[in-house]
Amino acid sequence: MASAFRIFVGNLAYSLMIGILSLFAGGLVKICVLFLFGFSFGHVANLYWQRVAPRICTARLSQNRT
């Protein structure tokens, strides 16, 4: 649970950083798009590390044993 909260805060910080950077470029629509992109990217990366990466590691370990 703590790691999920840490990831959520990381996603939020990443999205805010992109939002602030895009603020200088101008355009409220651009800020919203980049905010959503940053948050969805963080979510996908989170899913990858939770689901895909452990399977790849266990598959490689089982190949090494045989």
N, C-alpha and C positions, 0 to 999 in steps of 0.2 A: 504493500500500500504506500509506503514511504517513497519507493522508487517511482511509482506512478505519479505521485504528487510532484516529485522532483522533475520528472520529464514534462509534466504539465507546465510547471513554472518556467522550465527551459524553453518550451514552445512559445509561451507567452512573451518571454523576454526577447526571443528571436523575432517574433512577429512585431513587437513594439520597436525593435531596432530597425527593421525594414520600413516600418511605418514612419519613423522619424527621418530616415534617409530619404524616403520618397516625398516627405513633406517639403524638403528643399527643392526637389524636382518639380513639385506642384501637382495639383489635381487630386481631388478627394476620391474619385473613382479608382485611380491608380493605387492610392493608399489602401482602399478596401480590398482590391484584387491581390495586392502583395501581402496583405495581412492574412487573407484566406489561404493564399498559396503557402506562405511560411508555416501556418498552423497545420495545414494538411500534409505538408512535407514532413514536419516533425512527427505527425501521427503515423504516417507510412513508415518512417524510419523506426519508430517505436515498435510497430507491429513486426517489422523485419527482424529486429533484434530479439523480440520475444518468441517468435514462431519459426522463422526460417533459419537463422544462425545456429540455434541449438541442434537442429536436424542435420545441418551440414557438418557440424563438429562431431556428432555421434556417428554419422555415416563414415567419416574419415577415420575415426577411432576404430570402428568395426572392420574397416578395410585393412588397417595396420595389424590387427590381431590375427587375421587369417594368413 
